Amino acid sequence: MTPGRAAAQIRLGKFDNWIGPERVVMNTVRLYNELRGTGGPDYDVEGTRRATEEYNAILAGRTG
């Protein structure tokens, strides 16, 4: 499962309407990198961009 798909499946319950839910994507990418052993102090810009695009496409499919 990709980070974008995983982030789209995370349910925040009563916090689903929080401002800034895209942080779930950033944190999921970070977690995946840590689990792969590739995590470091740098922000994974490209990985987060890809995951965010996938996350948004999945959510758009749910509501569209």
SVG drawing of the C-alpha trace seen along z (x, -y; Angstrom):
<svg xmlns="http://www.w3.org/2000/svg" viewBox="-20 -25 39 27">
<polyline fill="none" stroke="black" stroke-width="0.4" points="0.0,0.0 1.3,-3.4 1.5,-6.3 -1.2,-8.3 -3.6,-5.4 -2.8,-4.6 -3.4,-8.3 -6.8,-8.3 -7.9,-5.3 -7.0,-6.8 -10.1,-7.9 -9.9,-10.8 -13.3,-10.3 -14.7,-13.5 -11.5,-15.3 -12.2,-14.5 -13.2,-18.2 -10.0,-19.6 -8.3,-22.3 -5.2,-20.9 -6.0,-17.2 -3.1,-17.0 -0.8,-16.7 -2.0,-13.1 -0.3,-12.6 3.0,-14.2 3.1,-12.2 2.2,-8.9 5.1,-9.6 7.4,-10.2 6.3,-7.0 6.8,-4.9 10.3,-6.4 11.2,-5.6 9.9,-2.0 12.0,-1.6 15.0,-2.8 15.3,-5.8 14.0,-8.4 16.3,-11.3 16.0,-14.9 15.1,-16.1 11.5,-16.6 10.6,-14.2 9.2,-16.8 8.8,-14.5 7.3,-11.6 4.9,-13.9 3.9,-15.5 3.1,-12.1 1.3,-10.9 -0.8,-14.1 -1.8,-13.8 -2.9,-10.2 -4.7,-11.1 -6.6,-14.0 -7.6,-11.7 -8.9,-9.1 -10.9,-11.6 -12.3,-13.2 -13.5,-9.8 -15.4,-9.3 -17.2,-12.6 -17.5,-12.9"/>
</svg>
